[in-house]
Amino acid sequence: MSPVRPYLLRAMYQWIVDNGYTPYILVNAEDEAVEVPTAYVKDGKIVLNIAPMAVQELLMDNEWLSFNARFSGKAMSVMLPMRAILAIFAHEAGDKGMVFQPEDFGVSPKPTPTDPSPPTPSTPPTGGGSSERKKPVLKVIK
């Protein structure tokens, strides 16, 4: 299944702009693929204004968000993998937005170390038949 984050991000962006607010995104600047002005990174994160008046050539596809913008008068290309976008919100109304979970991009959180032995079932299997599942069969109904 394709990740849900790009679809939700585009929908929230459009909703924020349509309602006259300014869309901002919170980005994990520590992701190795993120290209942002490092001077504005604080605690490994950066907040970016992605309003139509603030950026040029904004592109949001299923893998990347990219745009051109000026930072202290210096033109720069910003490239963000979707997995690095942590939230989108309306600047004027911080409660209007969405925070993304790692699962929203098909990335599960790092597993914690566990016992490598396979789990033992707590209840024995029931039924007299084979424990294998049968393949589903489609029938034509006229």
Secondary structure, DSSP 4 states (H G I P E B T S, - for coil): ---SHHHHHHHHHHHHHHTT--EEEEEETTSTT-B--GGG-BTTEEEEE--TTT-EEEEE-SSEEEEEEEETTEEEEEEEEGGGEEEEEETTEEEEEEEPPGGGGT-PPPPPP--SSPPPPSS---SSS-SSPPPP------
